[in-house]
Amino acid sequence: MNHAAKLRVLVVDDHPLMRRGIVGVLDEAGDIVVVAEASDGFAAQDCYREHRPDVTLMDLSMPRCHGVDAIRAIRRDDPHACILAVSTYAGDGQVHRALEAGAAGYVLKSELCSGVADLVRSAHAGRRVLAPDLTRRLAAGRQEQLTAREHDVLALVAQGLGNRDVARRLGIAEETVKSYLSNVLQKLQASDRTHAVVIALRRGMLD
């Protein structure tokens, strides 16, 4: 199979050994070629513009530019970009943010060693790539998703800020902060703000 007929892939990960392992597996596939590698979200955007790959494997936890931000930027430039979010973590919040940014799927690094070529082919074919347990959890958790503002409030609470400081930081009234927190407690079925933070951290909803 010549280069032109192969699926062209961009691999983005800040760990060289991880990139090398992914590239090695893809090189053995026969119908896939890695056209570029990047070590952070900004470099990923540059590589995407230069190479226009068929599929991008995007690590989420990277320095300088988070993978979700890179996905959002690339999709803004090319709405048809096919990007698979890759992470060590299966937290619901991180999965939601990646998919909302435009990722075609969410893959755990533990799945890459043996099945990365099939994952790339599935994504390129237009199929949503998501582990069955993640699919079930996302379906079950749709009603508990936080709004962007609720997430902002909870993130500041997690930093130890009181209602007044949260209100000042976000430029909103203290009563509004209390209202957002009430919604957060209800959605997460938390008994208090500390419990809400613990739940959010456990589910990967806070970075």
N, C-alpha and C positions, 0 to 999 in steps of 0.2 A: 504494500500500500504506500503510495507516495505521500509526501508531506502535505500537499494541498488537500488530500482526501481525509486526513486525520483530524480528530477533534483537538483543537488548540486550547491549552490550559495555562492559566496563570496561577502560580502557587504563592500565597502570602502567609508568612509566619515569621515571628521574630527569633525563633530558635533554628539555627543553621542545621542542626542534626535532624530536626523534625522535617524541615524542607527537603533535606537530602533523602530521607526515608520515603517521603511521599513521591518525590521525583523518581526515585529508583523503582518503586512499584508501578508508577504510570508508564515509565519507559519500557517495562516488560509487557505492557498490554497489547502493543502492536498497532492498535488503531487510535492511539492518543500520543500527542507530543506536547511537552512542556515548553512553551515559547518564552517564558520569563518567570523570574522569581523576585519577590520583594520582601523586605523585613519590617515594614511599618505601613500604616494606612496612607500616608502621603505618597510614599514610593509606589504603593499599589495603584493609586490614581494615575500617576505618571505612566506606569507600565501599561495600564489598561488603555489609556489614550494612544499610546504608541503601537500596541500589538492587537488591540481589539480581539481578545480571546473568545472562544466559544463558551467556555466555562471558567469561572474564577473560584478557587478555594481560598476563603478569607478567614484567617484566624481572628478572633474577636479581641482577646486580651493582648494588646500590643502597646509599646510606648509611643509617645508623640501624637498618635492619632488612633483612636479606638476603631476596631473593625466595623462597628455599627455605623460610625460616622463616615467611614470610607465607603461602605455599601450605599449609604444615602447619597453621597456625593457622586459616585459612579452612576447610580441609577438616575440621578437628576440630569447627568450629561447624556446618558444612553438608557432610556426607559426599558429597552429590550435586553439589557445586560443580564446574564444568567450567573448568579453568584450563590455559592453554597457557604453558609456560615459554619465555621469550625471552632469547637471549643472543648475544653476539658469538663466544663460544667453543664449540667442539665437543668439548671434552675428555670422555672417557668418565666420569670421576669425577663431574663436575658433572651430566651427563645422568642418571647413576644416582641421585644424590641428589634431583634434581627429580622423577623418576618415583617414587621411593620415598616422597616426601612427598605424592604423590597427583596430580601433574600429568597431564593427559590427553595431553600430547605435549610435544615439545621442538623449538623453532623457532629457526633462526639468523636474526639480523637481516638478513642479506643476502637472505633469502627473502621478507621482508615487503613490499618495494616493489611487487612485481607480484602476489603471490599471497596476501596476507593475508586477503582476503575468503573465498577458497576454503578456507583453513586454518580460519577461524572456522566456516564451514558444516560442514566435515568433523568438527571437534571436537564441535559441537553435535549432530551426527548419531550420535555415539557411537563414531566411528572414532579409533584411535590415530594421532596426527599425528606422524610421525617421518620424517626424510629417509632414503631407502634405504640410504645409506652408513652412517648411524648405526645403523640396524637390523642391518646385517651385523656391524658392530663390536661392538655390544652382545651379539649372539648368540655371537660368537667369544670375547668376554671374560667370559662369565658365571662361568667357573671361577676367574677371578683376582680376583674382588671381595674387598675387604678387609672384615673385620668392623668394627663401630664402634670397638672397643677397639684393633684393629690400626691403624686410621686415626688414632686419638688418639696412639698411640705414634709413628707415623711423622711426624705433624705436629710433635710436640715434637722429634724428631730433626732435622727440617728447620730448627728454630729454633736448632740447635747444641747441644742438651742431650745429656749423656752418659747412660748407662744408669741410673746412680745418681740423677741429677737427675730423669729421667723417672719412675723408680719413686717418688720422693718426691712429685712433682707429682700423680701419679695414685693414690697411696696403695696401691701394690702392691709386691710383692717384686722385687728386681733380677733374680732368676732368671726371674720371670714376664715381665719386660720382654724378656729375652734370647729367651725362647720365642716371644713375639709377633713380635719382629724376625726370627727364623728363619722363621716362617710368611710374613711379608711378603716376605722375599728369595725364597722359593720361589714364591710366587704371582706376583710381578713378574718372576721369572727374572733377578734382580739379583745381581751378584757381591759387592756389599757395601752397607753402609747408605747411603753417598753415592750409589752407582749407583741405589739404590731411590728416593731422594729425587728424583734427576734424572728418572727414569722417571715418577714420580707427578706431578711438576710438568708434564712434557710432556703427560701425558694429562689434565690438569685435575683430578686427584684431590685436590689440596691447594689451598686458597684463597690 
